[in-house]
Amino acid sequence: MYALIYDDPDQKKTLKKVISVHKSRNDAEQALYRRREDLHRPILECHTRIVWVDRAVSAGEKLMAKDFADWKKGEKIPVGELYSDED
């Protein structure tokens, strides 16, 4: 399942709080944009990201980095996500 997590910019905080859970990446992306609108901030300033979790989770739960991945296994990754924009 896909989850929106609060990705705290403080590197010392390794646990990531689950904000919401979704059955599809599309639903998670819609939730991310709604969150951006609710916070009246650009997405980068929301400190929120979409992750794949290979087990049942619920909002409010905390995850460690080993519990999630940026992409579901076998999911087609957009070309723009494969390469860094930096030189």
PyMOL Python script that loads the backbone (N, CA, C, O; Angstrom):
from pymol import cmd

cmd.read_pdbstr("""\
ATOM      1  N   MET A   1       0.833  -1.174   0.000  1.00  0.00           N
ATOM      2  CA  MET A   1       0.000   0.000   0.000  1.00  0.00           C
ATOM      3  C   MET A   1       0.883   1.244   0.000  1.00  0.00           C
ATOM      4  O   MET A   1       2.030   1.209   0.443  1.00  0.00           O
ATOM      5  N   TYR A   2       0.340   2.317  -0.493  1.00  0.00           N
ATOM      6  CA  TYR A   2       1.069   3.582  -0.540  1.00  0.00           C
ATOM      7  C   TYR A   2       0.718   4.401   0.694  1.00  0.00           C
ATOM      8  O   TYR A   2      -0.401   4.340   1.202  1.00  0.00           O
ATOM      9  N   ALA A   3       1.682   5.157   1.158  1.00  0.00           N
ATOM     10  CA  ALA A   3       1.459   5.986   2.340  1.00  0.00           C
ATOM     11  C   ALA A   3       2.105   7.346   2.141  1.00  0.00           C
ATOM     12  O   ALA A   3       3.148   7.468   1.498  1.00  0.00           O
ATOM     13  N   LEU A   4       1.471   8.362   2.701  1.00  0.00           N
ATOM     14  CA  LEU A   4       2.108   9.676   2.806  1.00  0.00           C
ATOM     15  C   LEU A   4       2.782   9.689   4.163  1.00  0.00           C
ATOM     16  O   LEU A   4       2.158   9.379   5.178  1.00  0.00           O
ATOM     17  N   ILE A   5       4.055  10.048   4.180  1.00  0.00           N
ATOM     18  CA  ILE A   5       4.765  10.131   5.455  1.00  0.00           C
ATOM     19  C   ILE A   5       5.295  11.545   5.644  1.00  0.00           C
ATOM     20  O   ILE A   5       5.592  12.253   4.682  1.00  0.00           O
ATOM     21  N   TYR A   6       5.405  11.937   6.906  1.00  0.00           N
ATOM     22  CA  TYR A   6       6.033  13.207   7.242  1.00  0.00           C
ATOM     23  C   TYR A   6       7.527  12.951   7.271  1.00  0.00           C
ATOM     24  O   TYR A   6       8.023  12.224   8.132  1.00  0.00           O
ATOM     25  N   ASP A   7       8.242  13.548   6.332  1.00  0.00           N
ATOM     26  CA  ASP A   7       9.682  13.336   6.189  1.00  0.00           C
ATOM     27  C   ASP A   7      10.407  14.491   6.865  1.00  0.00           C
ATOM     28  O   ASP A   7      10.812  15.457   6.217  1.00  0.00           O
ATOM     29  N   ASP A   8      10.562  14.374   8.171  1.00  0.00           N
ATOM     30  CA  ASP A   8      11.177  15.429   8.982  1.00  0.00           C
ATOM     31  C   ASP A   8      12.572  15.763   8.466  1.00  0.00           C
ATOM     32  O   ASP A   8      13.388  14.861   8.277  1.00  0.00           O
ATOM     33  N   PRO A   9      12.862  17.045   8.235  1.00  0.00           N
ATOM     34  CA  PRO A   9      14.186  17.420   7.742  1.00  0.00           C
ATOM     35  C   PRO A   9      15.306  17.186   8.760  1.00  0.00           C
ATOM     36  O   PRO A   9      16.480  17.204   8.392  1.00  0.00           O
ATOM     37  N   ASP A  10      14.967  16.969  10.018  1.00  0.00           N
ATOM     38  CA  ASP A  10      15.965  16.687  11.048  1.00  0.00           C
ATOM     39  C   ASP A  10      16.449  15.244  10.883  1.00  0.00           C
ATOM     40  O   ASP A  10      15.697  14.306  11.147  1.00  0.00           O
ATOM     41  N   GLN A  11      17.689  15.063  10.453  1.00  0.00           N
ATOM     42  CA  GLN A  11      18.240  13.739  10.175  1.00  0.00           C
ATOM     43  C   GLN A  11      18.329  12.849  11.415  1.00  0.00           C
ATOM     44  O   GLN A  11      18.437  11.629  11.291  1.00  0.00           O
ATOM     45  N   LYS A  12      18.284  13.437  12.592  1.00  0.00           N
ATOM     46  CA  LYS A  12      18.356  12.652  13.827  1.00  0.00           C
ATOM     47  C   LYS A  12      17.043  11.924  14.110  1.00  0.00           C
ATOM     48  O   LYS A  12      17.016  10.953  14.866  1.00  0.00           O
ATOM     49  N   LYS A  13      15.960  12.397  13.501  1.00  0.00           N
ATOM     50  CA  LYS A  13      14.655  11.767  13.697  1.00  0.00           C
ATOM     51  C   LYS A  13      14.462  10.709  12.611  1.00  0.00           C
ATOM     52  O   LYS A  13      14.062  11.021  11.489  1.00  0.00           O
ATOM     53  N   THR A  14      14.749   9.466  12.958  1.00  0.00           N
ATOM     54  CA  THR A  14      14.716   8.393  11.968  1.00  0.00           C
ATOM     55  C   THR A  14      13.331   7.788  11.771  1.00  0.00           C
ATOM     56  O   THR A  14      13.088   7.149  10.747  1.00  0.00           O
ATOM     57  N   LEU A  15      12.429   7.970  12.711  1.00  0.00           N
ATOM     58  CA  LEU A  15      11.074   7.457  12.558  1.00  0.00           C
ATOM     59  C   LEU A  15      10.242   8.442  11.747  1.00  0.00           C
ATOM     60  O   LEU A  15      10.290   9.650  11.976  1.00  0.00           O
ATOM     61  N   LYS A  16       9.482   7.909  10.799  1.00  0.00           N
ATOM     62  CA  LYS A  16       8.650   8.732   9.922  1.00  0.00           C
ATOM     63  C   LYS A  16       7.182   8.447  10.232  1.00  0.00           C
ATOM     64  O   LYS A  16       6.758   7.291  10.230  1.00  0.00           O
ATOM     65  N   LYS A  17       6.412   9.492  10.497  1.00  0.00           N
ATOM     66  CA  LYS A  17       5.006   9.336  10.849  1.00  0.00           C
ATOM     67  C   LYS A  17       4.148   9.186   9.595  1.00  0.00           C
ATOM     68  O   LYS A  17       4.285   9.958   8.645  1.00  0.00           O
ATOM     69  N   VAL A  18       3.262   8.188   9.597  1.00  0.00           N
ATOM     70  CA  VAL A  18       2.330   7.973   8.490  1.00  0.00           C
ATOM     71  C   VAL A  18       1.192   8.978   8.626  1.00  0.00           C
ATOM     72  O   VAL A  18       0.520   9.039   9.656  1.00  0.00           O
ATOM     73  N   ILE A  19       0.986   9.765   7.573  1.00  0.00           N
ATOM     74  CA  ILE A  19      -0.082  10.762   7.572  1.00  0.00           C
ATOM     75  C   ILE A  19      -1.378  10.152   7.054  1.00  0.00           C
ATOM     76  O   ILE A  19      -2.449  10.367   7.623  1.00  0.00           O
ATOM     77  N   SER A  20      -1.268   9.380   5.956  1.00  0.00           N
ATOM     78  CA  SER A  20      -2.442   8.725   5.382  1.00  0.00           C
ATOM     79  C   SER A  20      -2.005   7.517   4.566  1.00  0.00           C
ATOM     80  O   SER A  20      -0.841   7.400   4.183  1.00  0.00           O
ATOM     81  N   VAL A  21      -2.957   6.615   4.302  1.00  0.00           N
ATOM     82  CA  VAL A  21      -2.689   5.370   3.584  1.00  0.00           C
ATOM     83  C   VAL A  21      -3.612   5.301   2.371  1.00  0.00           C
ATOM     84  O   VAL A  21      -4.776   5.695   2.442  1.00  0.00           O
ATOM     85  N   HIS A  22      -3.069   4.785   1.236  1.00  0.00           N
ATOM     86  CA  HIS A  22      -3.821   4.771  -0.024  1.00  0.00           C
ATOM     87  C   HIS A  22      -3.575   3.478  -0.788  1.00  0.00           C
ATOM     88  O   HIS A  22      -2.509   2.873  -0.674  1.00  0.00           O
ATOM     89  N   LYS A  23      -4.574   3.057  -1.571  1.00  0.00           N
ATOM     90  CA  LYS A  23      -4.455   1.816  -2.340  1.00  0.00           C
ATOM     91  C   LYS A  23      -3.674   2.002  -3.635  1.00  0.00           C
ATOM     92  O   LYS A  23      -3.123   1.034  -4.159  1.00  0.00           O
ATOM     93  N   SER A  24      -3.614   3.217  -4.162  1.00  0.00           N
ATOM     94  CA  SER A  24      -2.895   3.441  -5.422  1.00  0.00           C
ATOM     95  C   SER A  24      -1.999   4.671  -5.311  1.00  0.00           C
ATOM     96  O   SER A  24      -2.228   5.553  -4.483  1.00  0.00           O
ATOM     97  N   ARG A  25      -0.974   4.711  -6.160  1.00  0.00           N
ATOM     98  CA  ARG A  25      -0.081   5.872  -6.188  1.00  0.00           C
ATOM     99  C   ARG A  25      -0.868   7.121  -6.600  1.00  0.00           C
ATOM    100  O   ARG A  25      -0.619   8.212  -6.087  1.00  0.00           O
ATOM    101  N   ASN A  26      -1.810   6.958  -7.519  1.00  0.00           N
ATOM    102  CA  ASN A  26      -2.610   8.094  -7.967  1.00  0.00           C
ATOM    103  C   ASN A  26      -3.390   8.707  -6.797  1.00  0.00           C
ATOM    104  O   ASN A  26      -3.434   9.928  -6.646  1.00  0.00           O
ATOM    105  N   ASP A  27      -4.000   7.860  -5.978  1.00  0.00           N
ATOM    106  CA  ASP A  27      -4.729   8.362  -4.797  1.00  0.00           C
ATOM    107  C   ASP A  27      -3.780   9.068  -3.832  1.00  0.00           C
ATOM    108  O   ASP A  27      -4.133  10.094  -3.250  1.00  0.00           O
ATOM    109  N   ALA A  28      -2.582   8.523  -3.663  1.00  0.00           N
ATOM    110  CA  ALA A  28      -1.590   9.136  -2.774  1.00  0.00           C
ATOM    111  C   ALA A  28      -1.136  10.490  -3.320  1.00  0.00           C
ATOM    112  O   ALA A  28      -0.938  11.434  -2.556  1.00  0.00           O
ATOM    113  N   GLU A  29      -0.972  10.584  -4.646  1.00  0.00           N
ATOM    114  CA  GLU A  29      -0.575  11.862  -5.247  1.00  0.00           C
ATOM    115  C   GLU A  29      -1.661  12.914  -5.057  1.00  0.00           C
ATOM    116  O   GLU A  29      -1.362  14.078  -4.788  1.00  0.00           O
ATOM    117  N   GLN A  30      -2.926  12.506  -5.199  1.00  0.00           N
ATOM    118  CA  GLN A  30      -4.026  13.447  -4.966  1.00  0.00           C
ATOM    119  C   GLN A  30      -4.032  13.924  -3.516  1.00  0.00           C
ATOM    120  O   GLN A  30      -4.256  15.105  -3.251  1.00  0.00           O
ATOM    121  N   ALA A  31      -3.789  13.023  -2.589  1.00  0.00           N
ATOM    122  CA  ALA A  31      -3.736  13.395  -1.170  1.00  0.00           C
ATOM    123  C   ALA A  31      -2.573  14.341  -0.893  1.00  0.00           C
ATOM    124  O   ALA A  31      -2.696  15.261  -0.084  1.00  0.00           O
ATOM    125  N   LEU A  32      -1.442  14.116  -1.566  1.00  0.00           N
ATOM    126  CA  LEU A  32      -0.281  14.993  -1.402  1.00  0.00           C
ATOM    127  C   LEU A  32      -0.606  16.406  -1.878  1.00  0.00           C
ATOM    128  O   LEU A  32      -0.232  17.379  -1.223  1.00  0.00           O
ATOM    129  N   TYR A  33      -1.294  16.529  -3.002  1.00  0.00           N
ATOM    130  CA  TYR A  33      -1.655  17.858  -3.503  1.00  0.00           C
ATOM    131  C   TYR A  33      -2.702  18.527  -2.613  1.00  0.00           C
ATOM    132  O   TYR A  33      -2.668  19.743  -2.425  1.00  0.00           O
ATOM    133  N   ARG A  34      -3.632  17.741  -2.065  1.00  0.00           N
ATOM    134  CA  ARG A  34      -4.604  18.321  -1.119  1.00  0.00           C
ATOM    135  C   ARG A  34      -3.894  18.826   0.133  1.00  0.00           C
ATOM    136  O   ARG A  34      -4.242  19.881   0.664  1.00  0.00           O
ATOM    137  N   ARG A  35      -2.902  18.078   0.602  1.00  0.00           N
ATOM    138  CA  ARG A  35      -2.136  18.508   1.781  1.00  0.00           C
ATOM    139  C   ARG A  35      -1.408  19.811   1.488  1.00  0.00           C
ATOM    140  O   ARG A  35      -1.370  20.716   2.322  1.00  0.00           O
ATOM    141  N   ARG A  36      -0.835  19.896   0.302  1.00  0.00           N
ATOM    142  CA  ARG A  36      -0.130  21.122  -0.096  1.00  0.00           C
ATOM    143  C   ARG A  36      -1.098  22.306  -0.075  1.00  0.00           C
ATOM    144  O   ARG A  36      -0.765  23.380   0.425  1.00  0.00           O
ATOM    145  N   GLU A  37      -2.286  22.103  -0.617  1.00  0.00           N
ATOM    146  CA  GLU A  37      -3.280  23.180  -0.629  1.00  0.00           C
ATOM    147  C   GLU A  37      -3.719  23.549   0.788  1.00  0.00           C
ATOM    148  O   GLU A  37      -3.877  24.729   1.101  1.00  0.00           O
ATOM    149  N   ASP A  38      -3.916  22.547   1.641  1.00  0.00           N
ATOM    150  CA  ASP A  38      -4.332  22.803   3.026  1.00  0.00           C
ATOM    151  C   ASP A  38      -3.275  23.591   3.796  1.00  0.00           C
ATOM    152  O   ASP A  38      -3.606  24.459   4.604  1.00  0.00           O
ATOM    153  N   LEU A  39      -1.999  23.286   3.541  1.00  0.00           N
ATOM    154  CA  LEU A  39      -0.904  23.961   4.242  1.00  0.00           C
ATOM    155  C   LEU A  39      -0.505  25.283   3.587  1.00  0.00           C
ATOM    156  O   LEU A  39       0.252  26.065   4.162  1.00  0.00           O
ATOM    157  N   HIS A  40      -1.021  25.528   2.376  1.00  0.00           N
ATOM    158  CA  HIS A  40      -0.686  26.745   1.617  1.00  0.00           C
ATOM    159  C   HIS A  40       0.824  26.889   1.446  1.00  0.00           C
ATOM    160  O   HIS A  40       1.390  27.964   1.646  1.00  0.00           O
ATOM    161  N   ARG A  41       1.466  25.770   1.069  1.00  0.00           N
ATOM    162  CA  ARG A  41       2.918  25.765   0.875  1.00  0.00           C
ATOM    163  C   ARG A  41       3.254  24.969  -0.380  1.00  0.00           C
ATOM    164  O   ARG A  41       2.457  24.148  -0.833  1.00  0.00           O
ATOM    165  N   PRO A  42       4.439  25.215  -0.942  1.00  0.00           N
ATOM    166  CA  PRO A  42       4.902  24.349  -2.030  1.00  0.00           C
ATOM    167  C   PRO A  42       5.143  22.936  -1.482  1.00  0.00           C
ATOM    168  O   PRO A  42       5.381  22.760  -0.287  1.00  0.00           O
ATOM    169  N   ILE A  43       5.081  21.947  -2.352  1.00  0.00           N
ATOM    170  CA  ILE A  43       5.244  20.555  -1.918  1.00  0.00           C
ATOM    171  C   ILE A  43       6.549  20.341  -1.163  1.00  0.00           C
ATOM    172  O   ILE A  43       6.567  19.629  -0.159  1.00  0.00           O
ATOM    173  N   LEU A  44       7.636  20.943  -1.625  1.00  0.00           N
ATOM    174  CA  LEU A  44       8.923  20.746  -0.954  1.00  0.00           C
ATOM    175  C   LEU A  44       8.916  21.245   0.487  1.00  0.00           C
ATOM    176  O   LEU A  44       9.649  20.725   1.328  1.00  0.00           O
ATOM    177  N   GLU A  45       8.095  22.247   0.775  1.00  0.00           N
ATOM    178  CA  GLU A  45       8.030  22.786   2.135  1.00  0.00           C
ATOM    179  C   GLU A  45       7.037  22.034   3.027  1.00  0.00           C
ATOM    180  O   GLU A  45       6.929  22.327   4.218  1.00  0.00           O
ATOM    181  N   CYS A  46       6.315  21.070   2.459  1.00  0.00           N
ATOM    182  CA  CYS A  46       5.371  20.273   3.255  1.00  0.00           C
ATOM    183  C   CYS A  46       6.071  19.132   3.985  1.00  0.00           C
ATOM    184  O   CYS A  46       5.505  18.545   4.907  1.00  0.00           O
ATOM    185  N   HIS A  47       7.309  18.812   3.575  1.00  0.00           N
ATOM    186  CA  HIS A  47       8.078  17.715   4.182  1.00  0.00           C
ATOM    187  C   HIS A  47       7.267  16.421   4.202  1.00  0.00           C
ATOM    188  O   HIS A  47       7.245  15.689   5.191  1.00  0.00           O
ATOM    189  N   THR A  48       6.604  16.169   3.079  1.00  0.00           N
ATOM    190  CA  THR A  48       5.754  14.994   2.937  1.00  0.00           C
ATOM    191  C   THR A  48       6.150  14.260   1.669  1.00  0.00           C
ATOM    192  O   THR A  48       6.442  14.886   0.650  1.00  0.00           O
ATOM    193  N   ARG A  49       6.160  12.927   1.728  1.00  0.00           N
ATOM    194  CA  ARG A  49       6.453  12.180   0.509  1.00  0.00           C
ATOM    195  C   ARG A  49       5.643  10.899   0.453  1.00  0.00           C
ATOM    196  O   ARG A  49       5.131  10.414   1.462  1.00  0.00           O
ATOM    197  N   ILE A  50       5.540  10.365  -0.753  1.00  0.00           N
ATOM    198  CA  ILE A  50       4.809   9.126  -0.993  1.00  0.00           C
ATOM    199  C   ILE A  50       5.800   7.969  -0.940  1.00  0.00           C
ATOM    200  O   ILE A  50       6.868   8.028  -1.548  1.00  0.00           O
ATOM    201  N   VAL A  51       5.441   6.924  -0.214  1.00  0.00           N
ATOM    202  CA  VAL A  51       6.290   5.734  -0.132  1.00  0.00           C
ATOM    203  C   VAL A  51       5.435   4.482  -0.298  1.00  0.00           C
ATOM    204  O   VAL A  51       4.216   4.523  -0.126  1.00  0.00           O
ATOM    205  N   TRP A  52       6.086   3.372  -0.632  1.00  0.00           N
ATOM    206  CA  TRP A  52       5.442   2.066  -0.714  1.00  0.00           C
ATOM    207  C   TRP A  52       5.763   1.301   0.564  1.00  0.00           C
ATOM    208  O   TRP A  52       6.920   1.211   0.973  1.00  0.00           O
ATOM    209  N   VAL A  53       4.723   0.751   1.189  1.00  0.00           N
ATOM    210  CA  VAL A  53       4.898  -0.061   2.395  1.00  0.00           C
ATOM    211  C   VAL A  53       4.343  -1.448   2.082  1.00  0.00           C
ATOM    212  O   VAL A  53       3.207  -1.580   1.628  1.00  0.00           O
ATOM    213  N   ASP A  54       5.143  -2.472   2.325  1.00  0.00           N
ATOM    214  CA  ASP A  54       4.772  -3.834   1.946  1.00  0.00           C
ATOM    215  C   ASP A  54       4.056  -4.574   3.076  1.00  0.00           C
ATOM    216  O   ASP A  54       4.183  -5.792   3.201  1.00  0.00           O
ATOM    217  N   ARG A  55       3.313  -3.848   3.887  1.00  0.00           N
ATOM    218  CA  ARG A  55       2.518  -4.446   4.966  1.00  0.00           C
ATOM    219  C   ARG A  55       1.412  -3.464   5.335  1.00  0.00           C
ATOM    220  O   ARG A  55       1.431  -2.310   4.907  1.00  0.00           O
ATOM    221  N   ALA A  56       0.473  -3.914   6.112  1.00  0.00           N
ATOM    222  CA  ALA A  56      -0.627  -3.045   6.535  1.00  0.00           C
ATOM    223  C   ALA A  56      -0.121  -2.013   7.543  1.00  0.00           C
ATOM    224  O   ALA A  56       0.538  -2.360   8.522  1.00  0.00           O
ATOM    225  N   VAL A  57      -0.432  -0.760   7.295  1.00  0.00           N
ATOM    226  CA  VAL A  57      -0.102   0.328   8.219  1.00  0.00           C
ATOM    227  C   VAL A  57      -1.323   1.217   8.367  1.00  0.00           C
ATOM    228  O   VAL A  57      -2.272   1.116   7.588  1.00  0.00           O
ATOM    229  N   SER A  58      -1.299   2.077   9.353  1.00  0.00           N
ATOM    230  CA  SER A  58      -2.408   3.008   9.544  1.00  0.00           C
ATOM    231  C   SER A  58      -1.866   4.393   9.859  1.00  0.00           C
ATOM    232  O   SER A  58      -0.725   4.548  10.292  1.00  0.00           O
ATOM    233  N   ALA A  59      -2.700   5.387   9.634  1.00  0.00           N
ATOM    234  CA  ALA A  59      -2.314   6.770   9.912  1.00  0.00           C
ATOM    235  C   ALA A  59      -1.923   6.899  11.381  1.00  0.00           C
ATOM    236  O   ALA A  59      -2.573   6.346  12.268  1.00  0.00           O
ATOM    237  N   GLY A  60      -0.847   7.643  11.613  1.00  0.00           N
ATOM    238  CA  GLY A  60      -0.359   7.850  12.969  1.00  0.00           C
ATOM    239  C   GLY A  60       0.764   6.903  13.358  1.00  0.00           C
ATOM    240  O   GLY A  60       1.520   7.177  14.290  1.00  0.00           O
ATOM    241  N   GLU A  61       0.871   5.791  12.647  1.00  0.00           N
ATOM    242  CA  GLU A  61       1.943   4.825  12.923  1.00  0.00           C
ATOM    243  C   GLU A  61       3.290   5.429  12.531  1.00  0.00           C
ATOM    244  O   GLU A  61       3.348   6.305  11.668  1.00  0.00           O
ATOM    245  N   LYS A  62       4.361   4.971  13.152  1.00  0.00           N
ATOM    246  CA  LYS A  62       5.704   5.456  12.809  1.00  0.00           C
ATOM    247  C   LYS A  62       6.486   4.332  12.147  1.00  0.00           C
ATOM    248  O   LYS A  62       6.444   3.182  12.584  1.00  0.00           O
ATOM    249  N   LEU A  63       7.205   4.689  11.081  1.00  0.00           N
ATOM    250  CA  LEU A  63       7.972   3.722  10.304  1.00  0.00           C
ATOM    251  C   LEU A  63       9.455   4.052  10.342  1.00  0.00           C
ATOM    252  O   LEU A  63       9.845   5.215  10.442  1.00  0.00           O
ATOM    253  N   MET A  64      10.269   3.014  10.262  1.00  0.00           N
ATOM    254  CA  MET A  64      11.710   3.190  10.097  1.00  0.00           C
ATOM    255  C   MET A  64      12.010   3.095   8.601  1.00  0.00           C
ATOM    256  O   MET A  64      11.179   2.603   7.838  1.00  0.00           O
ATOM    257  N   ALA A  65      13.169   3.552   8.178  1.00  0.00           N
ATOM    258  CA  ALA A  65      13.530   3.551   6.760  1.00  0.00           C
ATOM    259  C   ALA A  65      13.453   2.156   6.145  1.00  0.00           C
ATOM    260  O   ALA A  65      13.122   2.025   4.967  1.00  0.00           O
ATOM    261  N   LYS A  66      13.749   1.121   6.910  1.00  0.00           N
ATOM    262  CA  LYS A  66      13.712  -0.242   6.373  1.00  0.00           C
ATOM    263  C   LYS A  66      12.285  -0.718   6.094  1.00  0.00           C
ATOM    264  O   LYS A  66      12.096  -1.728   5.417  1.00  0.00           O
ATOM    265  N   ASP A  67      11.282  -0.004   6.608  1.00  0.00           N
ATOM    266  CA  ASP A  67       9.884  -0.408   6.456  1.00  0.00           C
ATOM    267  C   ASP A  67       9.244   0.063   5.157  1.00  0.00           C
ATOM    268  O   ASP A  67       8.150  -0.388   4.817  1.00  0.00           O
ATOM    269  N   PHE A  68       9.895   0.954   4.429  1.00  0.00           N
ATOM    270  CA  PHE A  68       9.274   1.496   3.218  1.00  0.00           C
ATOM    271  C   PHE A  68      10.297   1.683   2.109  1.00  0.00           C
ATOM    272  O   PHE A  68      11.507   1.655   2.338  1.00  0.00           O
ATOM    273  N   ALA A  69       9.773   1.877   0.888  1.00  0.00           N
ATOM    274  CA  ALA A  69      10.604   2.132  -0.289  1.00  0.00           C
ATOM    275  C   ALA A  69       9.949   3.249  -1.093  1.00  0.00           C
ATOM    276  O   ALA A  69       8.747   3.484  -0.977  1.00  0.00           O
ATOM    277  N   ASP A  70      10.743   3.933  -1.906  1.00  0.00           N
ATOM    278  CA  ASP A  70      10.185   5.005  -2.730  1.00  0.00           C
ATOM    279  C   ASP A  70       9.268   4.465  -3.822  1.00  0.00           C
ATOM    280  O   ASP A  70       8.315   5.133  -4.223  1.00  0.00           O
ATOM    281  N   TRP A  71       9.554   3.258  -4.302  1.00  0.00           N
ATOM    282  CA  TRP A  71       8.783   2.678  -5.399  1.00  0.00           C
ATOM    283  C   TRP A  71       8.417   1.238  -5.075  1.00  0.00           C
ATOM    284  O   TRP A  71       9.193   0.516  -4.449  1.00  0.00           O
ATOM    285  N   LYS A  72       7.237   0.829  -5.504  1.00  0.00           N
ATOM    286  CA  LYS A  72       6.793  -0.550  -5.367  1.00  0.00           C
ATOM    287  C   LYS A  72       7.606  -1.420  -6.326  1.00  0.00           C
ATOM    288  O   LYS A  72       7.912  -0.981  -7.435  1.00  0.00           O
ATOM    289  N   LYS A  73       7.959  -2.634  -5.930  1.00  0.00           N
ATOM    290  CA  LYS A  73       8.693  -3.541  -6.820  1.00  0.00           C
ATOM    291  C   LYS A  73       7.892  -3.741  -8.095  1.00  0.00           C
ATOM    292  O   LYS A  73       6.696  -4.030  -8.053  1.00  0.00           O
ATOM    293  N   GLY A  74       8.569  -3.582  -9.239  1.00  0.00           N
ATOM    294  CA  GLY A  74       7.923  -3.764 -10.530  1.00  0.00           C
ATOM    295  C   GLY A  74       7.194  -2.537 -11.042  1.00  0.00           C
ATOM    296  O   GLY A  74       6.739  -2.526 -12.186  1.00  0.00           O
ATOM    297  N   GLU A  75       7.074  -1.503 -10.222  1.00  0.00           N
ATOM    298  CA  GLU A  75       6.390  -0.280 -10.641  1.00  0.00           C
ATOM    299  C   GLU A  75       7.253   0.460 -11.659  1.00  0.00           C
ATOM    300  O   GLU A  75       8.467   0.570 -11.488  1.00  0.00           O
ATOM    301  N   LYS A  76       6.625   0.964 -12.713  1.00  0.00           N
ATOM    302  CA  LYS A  76       7.366   1.708 -13.724  1.00  0.00           C
ATOM    303  C   LYS A  76       7.749   3.070 -13.142  1.00  0.00           C
ATOM    304  O   LYS A  76       6.892   3.843 -12.712  1.00  0.00           O
ATOM    305  N   ILE A  77       9.053   3.345 -13.139  1.00  0.00           N
ATOM    306  CA  ILE A  77       9.565   4.595 -12.579  1.00  0.00           C
ATOM    307  C   ILE A  77       9.714   5.606 -13.712  1.00  0.00           C
ATOM    308  O   ILE A  77      10.384   5.311 -14.702  1.00  0.00           O
ATOM    309  N   PRO A  78       9.108   6.794 -13.596  1.00  0.00           N
ATOM    310  CA  PRO A  78       9.245   7.810 -14.641  1.00  0.00           C
ATOM    311  C   PRO A  78      10.715   8.170 -14.864  1.00  0.00           C
ATOM    312  O   PRO A  78      11.496   8.236 -13.914  1.00  0.00           O
ATOM    313  N   VAL A  79      11.085   8.401 -16.126  1.00  0.00           N
ATOM    314  CA  VAL A  79      12.477   8.691 -16.479  1.00  0.00           C
ATOM    315  C   VAL A  79      13.025   9.853 -15.661  1.00  0.00           C
ATOM    316  O   VAL A  79      14.182   9.808 -15.244  1.00  0.00           O
ATOM    317  N   GLY A  80      12.238  10.880 -15.422  1.00  0.00           N
ATOM    318  CA  GLY A  80      12.684  12.040 -14.660  1.00  0.00           C
ATOM    319  C   GLY A  80      13.061  11.716 -13.225  1.00  0.00           C
ATOM    320  O   GLY A  80      13.781  12.481 -12.586  1.00  0.00           O
ATOM    321  N   GLU A  81      12.580  10.586 -12.711  1.00  0.00           N
ATOM    322  CA  GLU A  81      12.886  10.182 -11.338  1.00  0.00           C
ATOM    323  C   GLU A  81      14.150   9.331 -11.247  1.00  0.00           C
ATOM    324  O   GLU A  81      14.651   9.073 -10.153  1.00  0.00           O
ATOM    325  N   LEU A  82      14.663   8.898 -12.397  1.00  0.00           N
ATOM    326  CA  LEU A  82      15.829   8.013 -12.405  1.00  0.00           C
ATOM    327  C   LEU A  82      17.150   8.746 -12.312  1.00  0.00           C
ATOM    328  O   LEU A  82      18.147   8.176 -11.867  1.00  0.00           O
ATOM    329  N   TYR A  83      17.171  10.007 -12.726  1.00  0.00           N
ATOM    330  CA  TYR A  83      18.428  10.743 -12.804  1.00  0.00           C
ATOM    331  C   TYR A  83      18.329  12.055 -12.040  1.00  0.00           C
ATOM    332  O   TYR A  83      17.285  12.708 -12.046  1.00  0.00           O
ATOM    333  N   SER A  84      19.395  12.429 -11.397  1.00  0.00           N
ATOM    334  CA  SER A  84      19.454  13.671 -10.636  1.00  0.00           C
ATOM    335  C   SER A  84      19.462  14.869 -11.576  1.00  0.00           C
ATOM    336  O   SER A  84      19.997  14.794 -12.682  1.00  0.00           O
ATOM    337  N   ASP A  85      18.871  15.965 -11.138  1.00  0.00           N
ATOM    338  CA  ASP A  85      18.893  17.208 -11.912  1.00  0.00           C
ATOM    339  C   ASP A  85      20.212  17.940 -11.733  1.00  0.00           C
ATOM    340  O   ASP A  85      20.524  18.867 -12.481  1.00  0.00           O
ATOM    341  N   GLU A  86      20.981  17.521 -10.741  1.00  0.00           N
ATOM    342  CA  GLU A  86      22.243  18.195 -10.443  1.00  0.00           C
ATOM    343  C   GLU A  86      23.351  17.667 -11.329  1.00  0.00           C
ATOM    344  O   GLU A  86      23.296  16.527 -11.792  1.00  0.00           O
ATOM    345  N   ASP A  87      24.361  18.495 -11.566  1.00  0.00           N
ATOM    346  CA  ASP A  87      25.509  18.056 -12.374  1.00  0.00           C
ATOM    347  C   ASP A  87      26.488  17.276 -11.552  1.00  0.00           C
ATOM    348  O   ASP A  87      27.511  16.830 -12.069  1.00  0.00           O
TER     349      ASP A  87
END
""", "prot")
cmd.dss("prot")
cmd.show_as("cartoon", "prot")
cmd.util.cbc("prot")
cmd.orient("prot")
